[in-house]
């Protein structure tokens, strides 16, 4: 269990930066016209919505990583059954 917790913690550490990078890519793509409007759509609105959701996901990943770090530290106190 400790190894799985440590692996999840390590995975979570990169998620906030990844979310931020994805948000930047979307903004640049929109600014460069790579995300065209569809019929009756406002791509600026939807890009803003995605950027906001990615920011929230990055914050959630930070909290998850902190909780996993605590779980890893606490699980170190458990004795392995051998």
N, C-alpha and C positions, 0 to 999 in steps of 0.2 A: 504494500500500500504506500509506503514511504517513497518508493521510486516513482510510482504513478503520480503522487502529489507533487514531487519535485519536477517531473516532466511537465505537468500542467502549469506549474508556476513559471517554468522557463518559457513555455509557449505564450503564456499571458503577458510576459514582460515585453514582448515585441508587438503586441496588438495595438496599444495606443499610438505608437509611431506609424504603424501600418494604416490605421484609420485616418490619421492626419495626412499621410501621403496620398491616400485615395481621395480625400476631400480636395486636396490641392490639385490633383490631376483633373478631377471633374470641373473645378472652377476654371482651370486653364483651357480645357476642352470647350467649355461653354464660351469663354471669351474669344476663342479662336474660331468659333462658329462650327465646331465639330459636333455639337449637339443641336441639331436644327429643331425648330418648333414643329409639332404635328398639328393637325387640324384642331383648332380650339384649345391648344395647349400653351402654357407659359413655361418654357424650359427654365427660366430664371427662378421661378417659384419652386419647381421640382428639384433643381440643383441645390437651392438653399435648404430644402427639406432634407435631402440626402446628406448634405454637409452637417446639418444639425444632428441628424441621427448618428452619423459617424462620430461626431464629438461626444455624444452621449455614450456610444459604445466604447470609445476610448476611456472615458471616465469609469465606466462599469468594469472594464478590463483592469484598470488600476486597482479598483476595490477588490476584484476577484483575486488578483495577484497578491495583494496584501493579506487576504484571508487564507490563501493557499500557503503563504509563507508562515503564517501562524500555525496552520495545520501541520506543516512540515516540522516546525520547531516542536510542537506539542507531540507529534507522533514519534519523534526521536526518543521520547521518554518511555514508549511502549517497548516491552521486551519481545524479541522474536521467539516464536515457538519453534524449537528444533528437536 
